[in-house]
Amino acid sequence: MLIHIIDDDQIFASVLKRYLKGHEVRTFSNAIDAINALEKKIPDLIFLDILLDGPDGFTYLDEIASYSDTNSIPTVLISSLYHELPKLKDYNVIAYLDKTKFTPDDVKEIIDGRR
């Protein structure tokens, strides 16, 4: 499974990447690089921070939602800001991880649900 992590906090991204051991993981510190990477290979799952340097996570979600080959990529929001999932279903957001209190088990549960 190819997983993209899009987060400008490199420490957080590296911790999350360790939790995803056994999967192919690519990390991006901004939305523009992550969007450009979609031209090479489309991920099976995206972990997306909302507050990014440059275009934010919602801009990224708008962009991938506008193309038929990327609009159905399951996405997990990772943020310290709360967002209601019902409002985000149109963006294929399947889960929300609170950066301040998520655990490895939370990540495992999301991954196990994708298999």
C-alpha positions in Angstrom: 0.0 0.0 0.0 1.4 3.4 -1.0 0.7 6.1 1.6 1.4 9.8 1.4 1.9 11.9 4.5 1.5 15.6 3.9 2.7 17.6 6.9 5.1 20.5 7.3 6.1 19.3 10.8 9.0 17.0 9.8 9.2 15.5 13.3 5.5 14.6 13.4 5.7 13.2 9.8 8.7 10.9 10.8 6.8 9.6 13.8 3.8 8.9 11.7 5.9 7.2 9.1 7.3 4.9 11.8 3.8 3.9 12.7 3.3 2.9 9.1 6.2 0.5 9.0 5.7 -2.2 6.4 4.1 0.1 3.9 5.5 2.3 1.1 5.4 5.8 2.5 6.3 9.1 0.9 6.3 12.3 2.9 5.7 15.8 1.7 6.1 19.1 3.5 3.7 21.0 1.3 0.7 20.6 -0.9 2.3 21.6 -4.1 5.0 18.8 -4.0 2.3 16.3 -3.0 0.0 17.3 -5.9 3.0 17.0 -8.3 3.7 13.5 -7.0 0.3 12.3 -8.0 1.4 12.5 -11.6 3.8 9.6 -10.9 1.7 7.3 -8.8 -1.6 7.7 -7.0 -1.5 6.7 -3.3 -3.9 4.2 -1.7 -4.2 6.5 1.4 -3.3 10.0 2.4 -2.6 11.5 5.8 -3.1 15.2 5.5 -2.3 18.1 7.8 -4.7 21.0 7.5 -2.4 23.9 8.4 0.5 23.7 5.9 3.0 26.3 4.7 1.7 27.6 1.4 -1.6 26.1 0.1 -3.4 24.5 3.1 -4.9 21.1 3.4 -8.3 22.2 2.2 -6.8 23.6 -1.0 -5.1 20.2 -1.5 -8.5 18.5 -1.0 -10.2 20.8 -3.5 -7.5 20.1 -6.0 -7.6 16.3 -5.8 -11.4 16.3 -5.7 -11.5 18.0 -9.1 -9.9 15.0 -11.0 -11.6 11.6 -11.5 -8.5 9.6 -11.0 -7.7 11.2 -7.6 -11.2 12.2 -6.2 -11.7 8.9 -4.4 -8.4 8.6 -2.5 -9.2 7.9 1.1 -7.8 10.7 3.3 -7.1 11.0 7.0 -7.0 14.5 8.4 -4.3 15.1 11.0 -4.6 18.3 12.9 -4.9 19.8 16.3 -8.0 21.6 15.0 -11.2 19.7 15.1 -13.2 19.3 11.9 -16.6 17.5 11.7 -16.3 14.4 9.4 -19.9 14.7 7.9 -18.9 18.0 6.3 -15.8 16.4 4.8 -17.3 13.2 3.3 -17.4 14.9 -0.1 -13.6 15.0 0.1 -13.4 11.2 0.9 -12.1 12.0 4.4 -12.4 8.7 6.2 -11.0 9.6 9.6 -9.6 12.4 11.8 -6.5 12.1 14.0 -6.0 14.7 16.7 -2.3 15.5 16.6 -2.3 16.1 20.3 -3.5 12.7 21.4 -3.5 10.1 18.7 -1.8 6.7 19.4 -0.2 4.0 17.2 -3.3 2.0 17.8 -5.4 4.7 16.1 -3.2 4.5 13.0 -3.3 0.7 13.0 -7.1 0.8 13.2 -7.2 3.1 10.1 -4.8 0.9 8.2 -6.5 -2.4 9.1 -9.8 -0.9 8.0 -8.2 -0.2 4.5 -7.1 -3.8 3.9 
